[in-house]
Amino acid sequence: MEIITSIQNRIYEIRGERVMLDFDLAALYEVETKVLNQSVKRNIKRFPSDFMFRLTNKEWSDLRSQIVTANVQMTETHKSIRSQIVTASQNKRNINVTPYAFTEQGVAMLSGILNSDKAINMNIAIMRAFVEIRKILLKQSDIKEQLKEIKERLGEHDAQLNQIYDAMENLLDEKAAERKWEDRVRIGFNK
């Protein structure tokens, strides 16, 4: 379970897609980023734009700031592990080249070009991590739907309560008007 959590921490949302970056995948597969990217380039037909894309400079800059912020917020144990991964991956990276982002389908396609036992086992773990994230998101959307439904019901109840309050005020006004009529000073003949 710890490996799945570690993988989930390396899944980012970019361009509305959940992706993993080339250097994170390389670290998980225990290969150099350069080797991973060379394998991808040799099999580029397997990686259309909805499987893999290169980050823009702005996306990369924004993501790096998120990674640094996440590192500061993590506990000391997790922080040191995550920092080691990012630092190790980034020390070898050409800073003028942005990383590739692989969607879930792109990561699945990597299993076809990386055939080591480590890559196969890690790919299975990565697919499980994506499934876990999808389950979490489905639960969140279900909760959002339930909250929306409750809000609508409360809105209906508010309208019904307002009608009841209005009716009660009308009744009280009528009773007050009747009392005034009965309590009035009578003029004319008294019997």
C-alpha positions in Angstrom: 0.0 0.0 0.0 2.9 2.3 0.7 4.1 2.0 -2.9 0.7 3.0 -4.2 0.7 6.0 -1.9 4.1 6.9 -3.2 2.9 6.6 -6.8 -0.2 8.6 -6.1 2.0 11.5 -4.8 3.6 11.5 -8.3 0.4 11.8 -10.2 -0.4 15.4 -11.2 -3.3 17.0 -12.9 -2.2 18.9 -16.0 -4.4 20.1 -18.9 -7.3 18.3 -17.2 -5.5 15.0 -17.3 -4.0 12.9 -14.5 -0.4 12.4 -15.6 3.0 11.1 -14.5 6.2 12.8 -15.5 9.1 11.1 -17.3 11.6 11.5 -14.4 9.2 10.1 -11.8 8.5 7.1 -14.1 12.2 6.6 -14.7 12.8 6.7 -10.9 10.0 4.1 -10.3 11.3 1.9 -13.1 14.9 2.4 -11.9 16.2 3.6 -15.2 17.6 7.0 -16.2 15.2 9.5 -17.6 17.3 9.7 -20.7 16.9 5.9 -21.3 13.2 6.0 -20.7 12.8 8.9 -23.2 15.0 7.2 -25.8 12.8 4.1 -25.6 9.7 6.3 -26.1 11.3 8.1 -29.1 12.2 4.7 -30.7 8.5 3.8 -30.3 6.9 7.2 -30.9 4.0 5.8 -32.9 2.8 4.2 -29.7 2.5 7.5 -28.0 -0.1 9.9 -29.6 -0.7 13.3 -28.0 -3.5 11.9 -25.7 -1.0 9.4 -24.3 2.0 11.7 -23.9 2.8 15.4 -24.3 5.7 17.7 -23.4 5.0 20.3 -20.7 5.1 24.0 -21.7 7.6 26.2 -19.8 4.8 27.7 -17.8 3.3 24.4 -16.9 6.7 23.1 -15.8 7.4 26.2 -13.8 4.0 26.0 -12.1 4.5 22.3 -11.4 8.0 22.8 -9.9 6.6 25.4 -7.5 3.8 22.9 -6.5 6.4 20.2 -5.9 8.5 22.5 -3.7 5.3 23.5 -1.8 4.3 19.9 -1.3 7.7 19.0 0.0 7.5 21.7 2.6 4.1 20.5 3.8 5.0 16.8 4.0 6.2 15.1 7.2 9.9 14.7 7.7 9.9 11.0 6.6 7.9 11.6 3.4 9.6 14.9 2.7 13.0 13.4 2.7 11.9 10.6 0.3 10.1 12.9 -2.1 13.0 15.4 -2.0 15.5 12.7 -2.8 13.4 11.6 -5.8 12.9 15.1 -7.1 16.5 16.2 -6.4 18.0 13.0 -8.0 15.7 13.3 -11.0 16.4 16.9 -11.5 20.1 16.9 -11.0 20.5 14.9 -14.3 17.8 16.8 -16.2 18.6 19.4 -18.9 16.9 22.4 -17.4 16.2 23.8 -20.9 14.0 20.8 -21.8 10.6 20.3 -20.2 9.6 16.8 -19.1 7.2 14.6 -20.9 3.8 13.9 -19.2 2.3 10.5 -19.6 -1.4 9.9 -19.2 -2.7 6.7 -17.8 -2.9 5.2 -21.3 0.7 6.4 -21.9 1.9 4.7 -18.8 0.1 1.5 -19.8 1.8 1.8 -23.2 5.2 2.0 -21.5 4.8 -1.5 -20.3 5.0 -2.6 -23.9 8.4 -1.1 -24.5 10.0 -1.6 -21.1 10.2 -5.3 -20.5 12.3 -5.7 -17.3 10.6 -7.4 -14.3 11.0 -4.2 -12.3 9.2 -2.2 -15.0 6.4 -4.8 -15.3 5.8 -4.9 -11.6 6.0 -1.2 -11.2 3.5 -0.7 -14.1 1.0 -3.0 -12.3 1.4 -0.8 -9.2 1.0 2.4 -11.2 -2.2 1.1 -12.8 -3.5 0.3 -9.3 -2.7 3.8 -8.2 -4.6 5.3 -11.1 -7.6 3.1 -10.2 -7.5 4.1 -6.6 -7.4 7.8 -7.6 -10.4 7.2 -9.9 -12.3 5.6 -7.0 -11.6 8.5 -4.7 -12.8 11.0 -7.4 -15.9 9.0 -8.0 -16.7 9.1 -4.2 -16.1 12.8 -4.2 -18.4 13.4 -7.1 -21.0 11.2 -5.4 -20.7 13.3 -2.3 -21.0 16.5 -4.3 -24.2 15.2 -5.9 -25.6 14.3 -2.5 -24.8 17.7 -1.1 -26.5 19.4 -4.1 -29.6 17.3 -3.6 -29.7 18.2 0.1 -29.3 21.9 -0.8 -32.2 21.7 -3.2 -34.3 19.9 -0.6 -33.5 22.6 1.9 -34.4 25.2 -0.6 -37.8 23.6 -1.1 -38.3 23.4 2.7 -37.3 27.0 3.0 -40.0 28.0 0.5 -42.6 25.7 2.3 -41.6 27.2 5.7 -42.0 30.7 4.3 -45.5 29.8 3.1 -46.4 28.5 6.5 -45.0 31.6 8.2 -47.0 33.8 5.8 -50.2 31.8 6.5 -49.7 32.1 10.3 -49.1 35.9 10.0 -52.3 36.2 8.0 -54.3 34.2 10.6 -52.8 36.3 13.4 -53.7 39.5 11.4 -57.3 38.2 10.9 -57.6 37.3 14.6 -56.3 40.8 15.6 -58.8 42.4 13.2 -61.7 40.3 14.7 -60.6 41.3 18.2 -60.6 44.9 17.4 -64.1 44.6 15.9 -65.5 42.9 18.9 -63.7 45.3 21.4 -64.7 48.5 19.6 -66.8 51.1 21.4 -70.3 50.6 20.3 -72.4 53.5 19.4 -76.1 53.6 19.2 -78.8 52.0 21.3 -77.8 49.7 24.0 -80.1 47.0 25.3 
